[in-house]
Amino acid sequence: MKTVKIGIIGTGGRGGHACNAHRPEEGWEVVMGADISPVARREFTEKFPDATAVEDYRELLANPELKVVFIMAPDFLHEEMAVAALEAGKAVYLEKPMAISIEGCDRILETAMRTGSKLFVGHNMRYFPSILKMKEVIDSGLIGEVQAGWCRHFINYGGDAYFRDWHSEQKNTCGLLLQKGAHDIDVMHWLMGSHTKRVVGMGMLSVYDRCARRSPDEPGCAKWSDEHYPPLEQTGFSPVIDVEDHNMILMQLENGTQAVYMQCHYTPDAERNYTFIGTKGRVENIGDSGDCRIHVWTRRGPRETPDIIYHLKPGSGTHGGSDPMIISNFLAFVRDGVPTNATPLAARDAVAAGVLGHKSMRNGNMPQEVPPLPPEIVRYFENGQKR
């Protein structure tokens, strides 16, 4: 089997997830990494002594031996780097969100279609056992035709992960409906069999704007700790914070169904709680990864006594076992054209709902309409990126 050589752009942080693609015994080898951080480059070469580490990602893309590239850099760099990698003829694994604007997503899609370079977006929640089980329940017809979907997203590490570094500014993320919420919006689209056509948003920055800030000269530290609570007693937050710390959006989907997503970054507990309500019943997750349960109601009765309970066992690997699964799906797609759970069109749909949700909440809560993609782009990606 001929070995396919892989490069990673952004070897620190989420770049560690890309290292799951290093599978020499299967013909996949990580041989190059790019990161502006000397520490990240050093740690990369410690893990891959035979690999090359560079500061400029363009140097990596100029390597003709690399056929696959993982882009794990901050959100505001996704559009620039993805377009450059696709233009260079690389198969691209692009970490979510696809971009921080609808126009950025559309530019990436157009470039992938024009160049024929393969594109994959890392929506790993489509590989969570809890999500797959709920999809199985819905697809079986057990709860009838789904008409409504709700998601409550409790984020107790929000102050650590999103309000101490680059995530805290709109110019870098648009807002946390993308950086964090794109996962959940995508899951709701997938399980409800459609995508948002109209969105209304409400949100506020009401807690972290009152927290003690670090100096602009001091580097941000997004290290998580359970001791960092309650938020108003903590210090070291970003000097500039202009993203909302709780967000709510109402979504009308193309197929006539409706969805609600609610997100809060200063809760004491952490969980995604979904429910999907159909014409014959309801399904809900209790816990979203690891040792969790899926409850199903098909008769009238109290919430405390679901008719069916599925007990899910923890998977091996990070993010509830989804990270190894999504990497395997991507590699199979690159090598053999295997269909994927995560798709570029769906990634654009999630960004569009998030971007316009923020636009609505920042402009008097006015409804926003999602602009359609050109039909030729839709056909190309629905055909598995085959002409």
Secondary structure, 3 states (H helix, E strand, C coil): CCCEEEEEECCCCCHHHHHHHCEHHHCEEEEEEECCCHHHHHHHHHHCCCCEEECCHHHHHCCCCEEEEEECCCHHHHHHHHHHHHHCCCEEEEECCCCCCHHHHHHHHHHHHHHCCCEEEECHHHHCHHHHHHHHHHHCCCCCCEEEEEEEEECCCHHHHCCCCHHHCHHHHCCHHHHCHHHHHHHHHHHHCCCEEEEEEEEECCCHHHCCECCCCCCCCCCCCCCCCCHHHCCCECCCCCCCCEEEEEEEECCCCEEEEEEECCCCCCEEEEEEEECCCEEEEECCCCCEEEEEECCCCCCCCCCEEEEECCCCCCHHHHHHHHHHHHHHHHHHCCCCCCCHHHHHHHHHHHHHHHHHHCCCCCCEECCCCCHHHHHHHHCCCCC
